[in-house]
């Protein structure tokens, strides 16, 4: 049962991080600042944070 909680926590945490990184990147793009590398964004998407950034894309700028 502990394994289920660990996996759920992992998915939630990686999605929150992915969501936050996309929001920060979006803000930096609007301000013309140096953006977060695509490599970093893809890393978080691949390790389990994929749905979080999609949620951020649904939020209008």
HUSUL-V497467 format. One record per residue. N is the residue number from 1. RES is the residue in one small letter. SS is DSSP state (H for helix, E for strand, L for the rest). PSI is psi in whole degrees, -180 to 180 (999 if undefined). NEAR is the number of other ideal C-beta (glycine too) atoms within 10 Angstrom. Layout:
BEGIN
n=N res=RES ss=SS psi=PSI near=NEAR
n=N res=RES ss=SS psi=PSI near=NEAR
END
This chain:
BEGIN
n=1 res=x ss=L psi=-32 near=5
n=2 res=x ss=H psi=-31 near=6
n=3 res=x ss=H psi=-36 near=7
n=4 res=x ss=H psi=-43 near=8
n=5 res=x ss=H psi=-37 near=9
n=6 res=x ss=H psi=-46 near=10
n=7 res=x ss=H psi=-43 near=11
n=8 res=x ss=H psi=-44 near=10
n=9 res=x ss=H psi=-41 near=10
n=10 res=x ss=H psi=-48 near=13
n=11 res=x ss=H psi=-44 near=15
n=12 res=x ss=H psi=-46 near=13
n=13 res=x ss=H psi=-45 near=13
n=14 res=x ss=H psi=-34 near=19
n=15 res=x ss=H psi=-38 near=20
n=16 res=x ss=H psi=-43 near=12
n=17 res=x ss=H psi=-44 near=16
n=18 res=x ss=H psi=-41 near=24
n=19 res=x ss=H psi=-46 near=20
n=20 res=x ss=H psi=-43 near=15
n=21 res=x ss=H psi=-41 near=20
n=22 res=x ss=H psi=-39 near=22
n=23 res=x ss=H psi=-42 near=15
n=24 res=x ss=H psi=-44 near=14
n=25 res=x ss=H psi=-40 near=19
n=26 res=x ss=H psi=-43 near=17
n=27 res=x ss=H psi=-43 near=12
n=28 res=x ss=H psi=-37 near=13
n=29 res=x ss=H psi=-42 near=12
n=30 res=x ss=H psi=-35 near=9
n=31 res=x ss=H psi=-1 near=9
n=32 res=x ss=L psi=22 near=7
n=33 res=x ss=L psi=172 near=10
n=34 res=x ss=L psi=127 near=7
n=35 res=x ss=L psi=166 near=15
n=36 res=x ss=L psi=137 near=15
n=37 res=x ss=L psi=148 near=10
n=38 res=x ss=H psi=-31 near=9
n=39 res=x ss=H psi=-43 near=7
n=40 res=x ss=H psi=-44 near=12
n=41 res=x ss=H psi=-43 near=17
n=42 res=x ss=H psi=-37 near=12
n=43 res=x ss=H psi=-49 near=13
n=44 res=x ss=H psi=-32 near=21
n=45 res=x ss=H psi=-42 near=19
n=46 res=x ss=H psi=-37 near=10
n=47 res=x ss=H psi=3 near=12
n=48 res=x ss=H psi=-4 near=17
n=49 res=x ss=H psi=29 near=24
n=50 res=x ss=H psi=-50 near=15
n=51 res=x ss=H psi=-30 near=13
n=52 res=x ss=H psi=-51 near=24
n=53 res=x ss=H psi=-33 near=23
n=54 res=x ss=H psi=-36 near=13
n=55 res=x ss=H psi=-38 near=13
n=56 res=x ss=H psi=-35 near=16
n=57 res=x ss=H psi=-26 near=11
n=58 res=x ss=H psi=-19 near=7
n=59 res=x ss=L psi=124 near=10
n=60 res=x ss=L psi=150 near=4
n=61 res=x ss=L psi=999 near=6
END
